Amino acid sequence: MPKKDHLGWWREARFGMFIHWGLYAVPAGVWKGKQIPGIGEWIMFRDRIPVEEYGKLAKKFNPVKFNAREWVSLAKRAGMKYIVITSKHHDGFAMYDSASSDFNIKKATPYKKDPIKDLAKACAAAGVKLCFYYSQDQDWHEQGGRGNTWDFPELTKKAFADYLENKVKPQLTEILTKYGPIGLIWFDTPGIISRKQSLELKQLVHSLQPDCLVSGRVGHGVGDYGSMGDNMIPAGPVNGDWETPATMNDTWGFKKHDTNWKSVKDLLVLLVDLASKGVNYLLNVGPTAQGVIPQASVGRLNQIGEWMKKHGEAIYGSKPNPFPFEFPWGRITHNSGKVYLLFYEWPKKEFVLKGLKSTVTKAQTLGDFKHNVEVSQVYDKALKENVLTLKLPAKKPDKLIPVVVLEIDGDVKVDKSIQQQADESIQLPAHLAKLDNAAGGTPMKLDRSSILVGWTNKKNSVRWNFNVSAPGKFRIETSTAAVARPRIWAGGQTVELSLNGPAVKSAAGPTVKTLNKKIRRDENLDTARTKHLPEVISKIGPVVIKSPGMYTLEMKVLDFGKKAQNGLQLSFVRLVRAQ
Ligand code: JFZ
């Protein structure tokens, strides 16, 4: 089993290229003249295409324009340090020369060559780590693989075990012995695989290449690192090593009609947001059946590369946001002696950051022009706050995500208590709440992306303590999610929020202000994080806080309503200045 430091290169890398390439690139989303909804590589499943018929696609797969060196140099130019290519996806087709199944690119196509051989050579020459995606559980080509219920209505445990012995293990052995050192095996969609079988696959990988990592989707939590959901950005800090696989449009395998491309800025925001949580970003391309990476992807990757060339030091090997909450203006990463402020929006002239305890010795912009930034740092004794002020140049040093690097003595030190931010908002993420789980019931907990789930008991409550330095009138906003399946946001819960502190104006009494509110959709939370898993903001209040001091906000659910199937799923509460 790899020791912790086997993840060293992977943590340093932070950014990799996913390549979904296979027979599905031939129909490219269209079957018998009809556009098939869903992700391109699932076309066989979506249209229940028989093995016999799907197999004929091989005759049409002739990627004569494939050029391994071009693909690898694109990845390298983009700043990606590893490539994960589909060696076999759910359709069961091997994209390399496989001795254990004839359903492979060398034997079954007019191309008659092994593109992985070229890719391995090009990766080795360029110093990019080659890694393989391998679908171990679903295989729609095989009687014993999971998923194809139209050709093989019955799947027994015995047939699945045989499939693992006769196809999966031999093919894993091939891809781990024919192409030199492999960075990791990206297993996927564990469905019926047993814990014992997952462990066997992991052990097989490590026995052939002890340094090769195994992705979390090998099943049963036995991987060397975790996989987030597709395109998922956690709402807060994560525990352990994680990676998010992500698309540039809405498909992995090439679909000719999918032109829903994300902007370069959005792709960079994803990269930056993930890096600020210490999560790797595995960004996908879906080459055509001719072996060409779509120009829309190439153009975007080139631009990402331009940014990475100038700002890579804020990403590679960086450590996550030292603060326990996020900022509306952008994200923070750090490294020994340096703190990086990555701005989604460039502040007008002056920028204020509260809570940084380290002494800043120098501040400079990265990017097109290196500009020294004037720094002032004070400790406000009355408000008990560290306040850093930067005088920024009016001109953005980068048009996408400008970065300011702060040089500090040693490791970064911050005030981890919840402070009012410079824009006077107070951020109360679910992961910083004190959870009061009533005895006996199912406990609430944070999911892998730091969202509070399992809140179905009226006796439960959550609360935050925080410091208010600039009192006044505030609106309370809750952001609720639908992360647990069926992932349908319904609302309709009635919540009670009680603000307790030295000076809350209230009719009910001198110190506690209680507000009741039905959770309804006031607006959608519009962030990179919520593009694929929407969240809804509900506005409550206003409430008046009359003097500075420590306050407590407690939240209860009085009624879960009729529609929401998973109780209340909370990502954060925030107090924002109201007029
Ligand atoms: C899987 C595949 O089915 C898909 O074709 C693609 O290869 C993708 C990268 O991975 O799809 C998944 C697997 C897991 C989740 C979502 C989609 N998940 O955990 O949310």
Boltz pocket constraint, residues with backbone or C-beta under 6 A from the ligand:
constraints:
  - pocket:
      binder: B
      contacts: [[A, 39], [A, 41], [A, 42], [A, 188], [A, 189], [A, 227], [A, 228], [A, 229], [A, 230], [A, 245], [A, 252]]
      max_distance: 6.0
